[in-house]
Amino acid sequence: MIVHCSSAFTKGFRSRLQIIRRMDEDVKALARGWYGYGQWGAPYWFVGMEPGGDELSANLRMWSALGKAQLLDIQAYREADDRDWFSGASKPQSTWTRLIWLVLAYKGKGTSAESTLDYQRHCLGRAHGENALLELSAISTPTADTDEARRTWFRDERISVIRDRLRTHKPRFVVFYSTASAYAKAWSEIVGGSALAEAAPLTIGETAVVMTAHPQRQRGRRYWLDVAKRLRLASPLA
């Protein structure tokens, strides 16, 4: 009887261990292979630190359901309890709002609340759209399920991939949004070694690149419109 219980325990332990190992492999694949939303050929790129939120399992399900592509359509997958950011009843998302102000102002368009929300609902992160929402890490802010070490998995490889895509696709501009030293170093490596100063665009080949504060920092509309103006001077619209 004791042997039977021990055998059952061992079998259950091995099963749980296999699940953990499989989960770890899936997380590593996500960390290596998912870069964000939109398309590489988009003329406007925004590069951030990591996905918002802490739903690692949900991101794994999404990435798997959509074919494990490097970039996904931001509206192509939704779970029942997901926040609605894209329907006619959706509300503004604060990080996106500031990035949208920048791209609208760069294009010479108005940045009213209505125009900003319309862009969020219809244009942001689409598979065939004009912008790419990229992340240096595919693993979200550390929680019990996403520790800090995981966020640096494949860091050098991801920098290399983004740098190669930048050279290939030559977007009109790239906005790197974080001024923290660890990220400023990564942004510099992506653009080939040039040091970036906040809100001071450089032209790298055919692309204007700029480092900004994170949109969640205390920077008002004037800040983002001013960055847009500087980008237009560095990379004028045709």
Secondary structure, 3 states (H helix, E strand, C coil): CHHHHHHHHHHHHHHHHHHHHHHHHHHHHHHHHCCEEECCCCCEEEEECCCCCCCHHHHHHHHHHCCCCCEECCCCCCCCCCCCCCCCCCCCCHHHHHHHHHHHHHCCCCCCHHHHHHHHHHCCCCCCCCEEEEECCCCCCCCCCCCHHHHCCCHHHHHHHHHHHHHHHCCCEEEEECCCHHHHHHHHHHCCCCCCEECECEEECCEEEEEECCCCCCCCHHHHHHHHHHHHHHCCCC
